[in-house]
Amino acid sequence: MDTVPQTVELPAKRQNRRYPLEWKRSVVEQTFEPGASVARVARDNNINANQVWAWRKLCAQGPLIEDAQTETMLPVVADGRVDRPPARRTSTTPPC
């Protein structure tokens, strides 16, 4: 039995995309508008909804910054007391 070699095309290597900070904030703000859904905003902006949820999570933790993993806020310790940050916002307005 003769075997016929098959040609397999590999998909192009996926590159990480970098989005401008202001555009990320704009997308997140769109999700907080009345009647908006994260899925629809993501689809309208041609990005994955999981990415928008990640940006919303970053906003909830503080201002949306380029590399949130490298900048960490630490509590201030003075005279043995730890000053805690204020409680998180519960409003529907974007925190970033």
Secondary structure, 3 states (H helix, E strand, C coil): CCCCCCCCCCCCCCCCCCCCHHHHHHHHHHHCCCCCCHHHHHHHCCCCHHHHHHHHHHHHHCCCCCCCCCCCCCCEEECCEEECCCCCCCCCCCCC
